[in-house]
């Protein structure tokens, strides 16, 4: 699988022979232009477990195409043997047993070791980050992203773009870019403009000469940041896909002599695939946002040739390696490998380990507070409810005496194995945002259906350019059916509350959090922590999944 079975390695202490029979990181470089790519780390400085989805449904043109393959279908498409490290990295299959055997993934100290190893064999390699770097953990929230800024500087990130970064507020982002990153990391976003005058806010691109080859990196922030997140946090900024402006920028850097042009994107995989089919002159898109781990670069045809499209997972779990062989001003060959970052196969970098310890030390007691233990596997990732989402919904309903609970369809959030303690750090890895207020509202049955239809259209719109949010809102206490391939306004049906049809004119008490409007309320972590302390043990969670209708032989869904 893309040369992942390279040189044989020695077994590591505490690791089974099957788990440590290959060294997937001893890979030879190709050519003279080398790009390392990470994305969507969501502020996870230490190793984690992260379960891949069993529901990543593709509809219309995305039906049964990458990245909309899960489980056995993904293994078969990419010829990955079941039961292996790679199978565990890319799928949800036998998750708990495989996680116990193969260990945790990611961690910046381990990632630092891998980056140094790859750079040692790749002269002048650039390290690119696709965004969602400064958000997703307790320490990132409590330090306003400073922990991740410091760690990313030490890691040596050369270029980045953004999405959740902007939820720290425009002023904070500008301060980091103008001070911490100045002269070290280029923060790029060709698609962000000043809302009043339409002027660029951040540099659109950089051109770096790598081993004699001029390489242009263009940045693309998440186009719908003010829709998916509170617009008031990024006041004065205008976002968008800006396809026409991107084409103009590509033409410009080509005229300036760039022989390789790459888009560092936070569009999401489906949007990147469409974009690659419509613009000319891009050699590759290094993508993020949708947390899709695509084992092999997709070759997308367009009017001028072909563009490679990749997506490098999340949570520090993967590192993409893209090599180009450029001779005579043209790309003659290329290779791409997506490397799962298995923590127990990489010796942690001492300098990064020391920095992480220093970052965490002031918060150690708070991070380590044990709120409860879990008998269940707790996870989030997928189109519909995960077990940690269900836990949050249960807590909201119980603590606020609500009929129904809504929790956002975030893709970030780490995984806990059965038998684990649930610490404050674990909880914050699910809820650490700058707009955490819990609210309770009266909503009519008609309004409930409208909300679900609106979110479903963001997720399953046949045009990727209109997919503006995360996964489906997580729901507790409300049953419904969903037909992902149906038309807008016709996807949601059979709404039921306490086994009775939802009355369109009746009002229901609905608890929720993470409103994109300005609201006041108790932070979600206080509500859930209080519930967990009372529960002491979490088990037998009944995950409320919708009834999925209308899917025929869909390889992105395992019931």
Order of alpha helices (4+ residues) and beta strands (2+ residues): beta-alpha-alpha-alpha-alpha-beta-alpha-alpha-beta-alpha-beta-beta-beta-beta-alpha-beta-alpha-beta-alpha-beta-beta-beta-beta-beta-alpha-alpha-beta-alpha-beta-beta-alpha-beta-alpha-beta-beta-beta-beta-beta-alpha-beta-beta
